[in-house]
Amino acid sequence: MSGIFQSLSDLVTSLFEVIGSLFKTVFDLIYGIFATILNVFSGAINMVLEFFKGMVELAGGVVGFVFGNIIIIGVLAIAFFGFLQYQRNQGRTVKVGDKKLN
Protein backbone atom coordinates (compact mmCIF):
# COMPACT_ATOMS: atom_id res chain seq x y z
CA MET A 1 0.00 0.00 0.00
CA SER A 2 2.84 2.31 0.79
CA GLY A 3 4.27 1.69 -2.67
CA ILE A 4 1.05 2.86 -4.33
CA PHE A 5 1.06 6.14 -2.37
CA GLN A 6 4.74 6.62 -3.16
CA SER A 7 4.07 6.03 -6.88
CA LEU A 8 1.17 8.48 -6.89
CA SER A 9 3.30 11.02 -5.04
CA ASP A 10 6.10 10.59 -7.61
CA LEU A 11 3.55 10.95 -10.45
CA VAL A 12 2.17 14.22 -9.03
CA THR A 13 5.71 15.52 -8.43
CA SER A 14 6.67 14.63 -12.00
CA LEU A 15 3.58 16.42 -13.37
CA PHE A 16 4.46 19.58 -11.43
CA GLU A 17 8.05 19.35 -12.66
CA VAL A 18 6.83 19.03 -16.28
CA ILE A 19 4.52 22.03 -15.89
CA GLY A 20 7.31 24.03 -14.21
CA SER A 21 9.72 23.02 -16.96
CA LEU A 22 7.23 24.20 -19.61
CA PHE A 23 6.86 27.58 -17.89
CA LYS A 24 10.65 27.88 -17.58
CA THR A 25 11.08 27.02 -21.25
CA VAL A 26 8.48 29.62 -22.31
CA PHE A 27 10.09 32.23 -20.05
CA ASP A 28 13.56 31.42 -21.44
CA LEU A 29 12.19 31.67 -24.98
CA ILE A 30 10.60 35.08 -24.35
CA TYR A 31 13.75 36.28 -22.58
CA GLY A 32 15.89 35.05 -25.48
CA ILE A 33 13.72 36.88 -28.01
CA PHE A 34 13.90 40.15 -26.05
CA ALA A 35 17.63 39.75 -25.53
CA THR A 36 18.11 39.13 -29.25
CA ILE A 37 16.06 42.21 -30.21
CA LEU A 38 17.98 44.32 -27.69
CA ASN A 39 21.32 43.01 -29.00
CA VAL A 40 20.30 43.76 -32.60
CA PHE A 41 19.44 47.37 -31.73
CA SER A 42 22.52 47.90 -29.58
CA GLY A 43 24.67 46.28 -32.28
CA ALA A 44 23.22 48.62 -34.90
CA ILE A 45 23.88 51.64 -32.69
CA ASN A 46 27.44 50.45 -32.01
CA MET A 47 27.98 49.90 -35.74
CA VAL A 48 26.89 53.46 -36.55
CA LEU A 49 29.04 54.89 -33.76
CA GLU A 50 32.09 52.88 -34.87
CA PHE A 51 31.50 53.98 -38.47
CA PHE A 52 31.53 57.66 -37.53
CA LYS A 53 34.49 57.11 -35.21
CA GLY A 54 36.38 55.54 -38.11
CA MET A 55 35.42 58.43 -40.39
CA VAL A 56 36.73 60.95 -37.85
CA GLU A 57 39.97 59.00 -37.49
CA LEU A 58 40.30 58.81 -41.29
CA ALA A 59 39.70 62.55 -41.65
CA GLY A 60 42.26 63.21 -38.92
CA GLY A 61 44.77 61.02 -40.69
CA VAL A 62 44.19 62.75 -44.02
CA VAL A 63 44.45 66.21 -42.43
CA GLY A 64 47.66 65.18 -40.65
CA PHE A 65 49.07 63.85 -43.91
CA VAL A 66 48.21 67.06 -45.80
CA PHE A 67 49.62 69.33 -43.09
CA GLY A 68 52.75 67.19 -42.91
CA ASN A 69 53.24 67.55 -46.64
CA ILE A 70 52.62 71.31 -46.47
CA ILE A 71 55.26 71.61 -43.75
CA ILE A 72 57.77 69.56 -45.74
CA ILE A 73 57.14 71.60 -48.91
CA GLY A 74 57.42 74.82 -46.87
CA VAL A 75 60.74 73.73 -45.36
CA LEU A 76 62.07 72.84 -48.82
CA ALA A 77 60.93 76.21 -50.21
CA ILE A 78 62.59 78.08 -47.34
CA ALA A 79 65.78 76.08 -47.83
CA PHE A 80 65.77 76.83 -51.56
CA PHE A 81 65.14 80.53 -50.93
CA GLY A 82 67.94 80.55 -48.33
CA PHE A 83 70.29 78.88 -50.81
CA LEU A 84 69.46 81.50 -53.46
CA GLN A 85 70.06 84.31 -50.97
CA TYR A 86 73.35 82.73 -49.93
CA GLN A 87 74.47 82.47 -53.57
CA ARG A 88 73.51 86.10 -54.24
CA ASN A 89 75.35 87.31 -51.12
CA GLN A 90 78.46 85.48 -52.30
CA GLY A 91 78.31 87.33 -55.60
CA ARG A 92 77.59 84.26 -57.67
CA THR A 93 75.00 84.25 -60.38
CA VAL A 94 72.12 81.89 -59.79
CA LYS A 95 71.19 80.04 -62.97
CA VAL A 96 68.27 77.78 -63.50
CA GLY A 97 68.66 76.15 -66.86
CA ASP A 98 69.71 78.96 -69.20
CA LYS A 99 68.07 81.74 -67.17
CA LYS A 100 69.80 83.94 -64.58
CA LEU A 101 67.68 84.61 -61.51
CA ASN A 102 69.57 87.77 -60.37
C-alpha positions in Angstrom: 0.0 0.0 0.0 2.8 2.3 0.8 4.3 1.7 -2.7 1.0 2.9 -4.3 1.1 6.1 -2.4 4.7 6.6 -3.2 4.1 6.0 -6.9 1.2 8.5 -6.9 3.3 11.0 -5.0 6.1 10.6 -7.6 3.6 11.0 -10.4 2.2 14.2 -9.0 5.7 15.5 -8.4 6.7 14.6 -12.0 3.6 16.4 -13.4 4.5 19.6 -11.4 8.0 19.3 -12.7 6.8 19.0 -16.3 4.5 22.0 -15.9 7.3 24.0 -14.2 9.7 23.0 -17.0 7.2 24.2 -19.6 6.9 27.6 -17.9 10.7 27.9 -17.6 11.1 27.0 -21.3 8.5 29.6 -22.3 10.1 32.2 -20.0 13.6 31.4 -21.4 12.2 31.7 -25.0 10.6 35.1 -24.3 13.8 36.3 -22.6 15.9 35.1 -25.5 13.7 36.9 -28.0 13.9 40.1 -26.0 17.6 39.8 -25.5 18.1 39.1 -29.3 16.1 42.2 -30.2 18.0 44.3 -27.7 21.3 43.0 -29.0 20.3 43.8 -32.6 19.4 47.4 -31.7 22.5 47.9 -29.6 24.7 46.3 -32.3 23.2 48.6 -34.9 23.9 51.6 -32.7 27.4 50.4 -32.0 28.0 49.9 -35.7 26.9 53.5 -36.6 29.0 54.9 -33.8 32.1 52.9 -34.9 31.5 54.0 -38.5 31.5 57.7 -37.5 34.5 57.1 -35.2 36.4 55.5 -38.1 35.4 58.4 -40.4 36.7 61.0 -37.8 40.0 59.0 -37.5 40.3 58.8 -41.3 39.7 62.5 -41.6 42.3 63.2 -38.9 44.8 61.0 -40.7 44.2 62.8 -44.0 44.5 66.2 -42.4 47.7 65.2 -40.7 49.1 63.9 -43.9 48.2 67.1 -45.8 49.6 69.3 -43.1 52.7 67.2 -42.9 53.2 67.6 -46.6 52.6 71.3 -46.5 55.3 71.6 -43.7 57.8 69.6 -45.7 57.1 71.6 -48.9 57.4 74.8 -46.9 60.7 73.7 -45.4 62.1 72.8 -48.8 60.9 76.2 -50.2 62.6 78.1 -47.3 65.8 76.1 -47.8 65.8 76.8 -51.6 65.1 80.5 -50.9 67.9 80.5 -48.3 70.3 78.9 -50.8 69.5 81.5 -53.5 70.1 84.3 -51.0 73.4 82.7 -49.9 74.5 82.5 -53.6 73.5 86.1 -54.2 75.3 87.3 -51.1 78.5 85.5 -52.3 78.3 87.3 -55.6 77.6 84.3 -57.7 75.0 84.2 -60.4 72.1 81.9 -59.8 71.2 80.0 -63.0 68.3 77.8 -63.5 68.7 76.1 -66.9 69.7 79.0 -69.2 68.1 81.7 -67.2 69.8 83.9 -64.6 67.7 84.6 -61.5 69.6 87.8 -60.4 
